[in-house]
Amino acid sequence: MSTATTPFTEAAATPAPDHPLTPLTADEITAVKETVSAAGLVTEHVRFVYVGLEEPHKSTVLAFRPGDHLERRARVLLLDRATGAGSDHVVSVTERRILDTVAVDAATDGHVPILDEEFEDIESFLLSSFDWIAAMAARGIDPAKVRAVPLSAGVFGHEDEVGHRIVRVLAFHQEDRADLPWAHPIDGVVAYVDLTEQRVVKVVDEITLPVPAERGEWDAAPHAKPVRTDLKPIEITQPEGPSFSVEGNRITWADWTFRFGFDVREGLTLHQLSFSDDGVERPVVYRASIAEMVVPYADPSPVRYWQNYFDQGEYLFGRYTNSLELGCDCLGEIQYFDVTIADEKGDPRVMKNAICLHEEDYGVLWKHSDMFNGMTETRRSRRLVISFFLTIGNYDYGFYWYLYLDGTIELEAKATGIVFTSAYRGEDGFATEMAPGLGAPFHQHLFSARLDMAVDGNVNTVEEVDAVPEPMGPDNPWGNAFRCRKTTLATEADGQRLADNTKARVWHITNPTKQNRLGRNVGYALHPEGQPVLLADPSSSITARAAFATKHLWVTQYDPAQRYPAGDFVNQHPGQGGLPTFVAGNRNIEGEDLVLWHTFGLTHFPRPEDWPVMPVDYAGFKLKPVGFFDRNPALDVPAGTSKHCCTD
C-alpha cells in the first residue's frame, strides 16, 4: 500500500489555529506526542494508531467568535504491539494533559485499526511457517517470489481468535520486479497470522488451482497498444484566476461558504456549508463526510468466505491519500492543500498536495428561447470541486464534493485501480473470468455518508416523498393523475428506510420554523441513486458488522459522540456496533437537530473491460434545494462572454 507522504519539515509548519475546526497543526501533533509520552504511555512497543482533532460540540463552534479562547483537544488511539492492547485517549493540547483514558476490550469492543508497521513483516512470518512452505512446494512455487496480501480478519465465531489480533493472508506470485502480482493469484490457500505473536497460527489449504500465467501490466503483452496520437489537447484556462477565495481552511465561492478538514479515518470533511441568499448567510449542512465504507465479497469458498474490508474503520484509509499533480488528477486553475497527520510514532507527517480545489464548467445552467416575447437566454453552469484520491491495496478511490450555482450539493465517489483477483473456478462460481484462468470475485463497494444537517438552522424534520398514481374515479376520470405522497419520519425507528426508484423516492429535510414566501417549510431533498444495499444474508457475520449498509437511510438525533456508522472499533468487532446502538433508544426526530446517514455504492460484477486496470466507476448522491429559495437562485449568473460561446 502506498502512502505518498513526506516527512515533516519545519518549512511545512502551519499557523496557530484561529477557529475550532482548524485541522491539527504539526506543532499540535508534536504537543500531543509529548503529552502522551510524559504521562508514561509510550514505550518502545507502543504505536500511535490514530491522532485526530476532537471537534468541540456544535454549540461551542456556532458560538465561537474571532478572539475567543480556544481549547484544542485531540483523540488518540494507542496500540501496545507487545501485548495487542489498545487504548483510547482524549488529550488537551492547550493544557498539555490527558483528559480521558479508556482501555479497549478486544473481546467485546473490537481492536484498534491495523498499523502499516504490522504488515511489514508478514512475508517473513510466512517464510517461517512449515505449513506455508509446504503449501507453496506442493504448487511448485518459489516462496521467495510470493507477495503476501494481509487482510482484515472479521469475526466468524472462531473461539481461538477471540482477543487475538488476527489478519488473513492471501498470496500472489511475482516473477520479476515489473510483474503485476494481481495477475497471478495463488488461490486455494490462506494463512492466518497473529500480529501480536508475529507468527502464522493456521494454514487452510483447500485445493490446488492453476496459477494464471498471463502478465497483467497495462503496458505489457497482450494488453500493450501503441499510444494514440489523434486526441488533440484540451486546455482549461482562467486568465483572470479562479473565482474562489481561501482564508485558512475557509473557502468562499459564488454564494457558498464552508470550511474543510481532513481526518485519517474519514478523509476530507466539509463543515458549516452555507449559501448567501440576498446577503443572508443561510446554513445547509453543519458537517459532511464519508464516515465508513465496506467492501464485502461474494466468494463462499473456505479460503475466501471472510473477505470483507472496512477501509476506514479497519485501515484508516485517509493515510493512503495520493499526492496530486497539476494537469493529471485535476484540470484548470487549481489550488492544492497539504495535509499534516501523525505517523505511527506520533510525529507529524506532511502529505503534499493531498486536497485539490478548482472550478469547472458544467454545461447549461438554464436556457429558454420563447416564441412570444422573443427571449433567447442561456446561462452556463459551473461547479466548485474539492476532492482527494487514495490508493488502498489494489483499489484507488476518489471522493469529489461538488457545489453548484443553483444550491445543489453533490458527492461523487470514483472507483478505479485493479480488481481483487482469484483463480477462475467456472461459470457456476462467484467470479468473472477476466483473463485465461483469472477470476475477479463479485463484490460491493458500500459507503456511508454522515450528513449533519442544518437546513436554515438546527431544527429539522425528514419527510419521505414518493410519486404515487391517483386511482381512477370521479376526481381522476381519465386515470392520468399522480401526486407526491409525503410521510413524516417521527422516530429513529421510522428513520430506517430503503430507496425505491419505482416511486422516485427522495427524502426532504425541512425546517418547520422557517417558511418561504409561499408559506411552505424550507427544505433540501436527498436524492439517492437507489442501488442495492448489502446483499449478504441477514444472519451473516458481515450483516451484523456492517448493519449500516442494510438501509439506504438512517436518521438520528445529533450526538457528537456518534461519529462512525459501524462503531468506533470496527476491526474484529463482533457486530451491531454503530447505528444499531445509536437508534436503540428510538428518539424523536421531528423538529430536532438531525444527522442523516446515507448508504450508497456499487454492486460490482467485474467485466473483462475492467482488466488490467479498471476504468472509473461512479457512485454518489445529491442534496437539492426544495423550497429553500423563493425562486431560481441562479438568475444573477451573467451571460457567457467567451469567444467560444458565439459566432459572428
LINZIDA-V218344 format. One line per field, one symbol per residue. psi: psi as a letter, one per 30 degrees, with the letter a starting at -180 (. if undefined). A space follows every 50 residues. Layout:
psi=???
This chain:
psi=kkfhlllklefgkllkkgkfgklkleeeeeeeeeeeefggfkaffkljek klkjklkeeeeffkkkflkjkklkkkklkjfefgkllkkkkjeefhlkfk kkkjjeeefllllkleeffegeeeeefgkeeeeeeeeffhkjffgkkkjk lkfakggjeffkfkjklkkllkkjelefkjeffikilgkkkkkjfefhlk fkkjjekjkkkkfklgkfglkgfklkklggjlkjkjlifgllflkkjbgk kkkbfkklllakkfefbkkkkhklkjjhfkjjkekekkljflkkiklgjg lfffffjkkjfefefifffgkljlkkgdelkajkklklkklkaffglkkk jkhekkklllkhakelkkjkfeggkjkkkklllkkkllklkjbflkkkjj kkklfggkkkkkkkkabkkkllkkglfgahlkjeljfkljkklljkljkj jjlhjglgjlkkkkjkkkkkkkaefiffgfkllkkkjkjelfefgjlklj ffghklkkjljffklafgglklllkjjlfglkakflkfgleeeefhfegf kfkkklkkjffifkfglejejgkflglbeeeegefhlkgkhljkkkjkkl akjjjklffgkfkklklklalkjkkjgelfajfgfgkllkgkfffll.
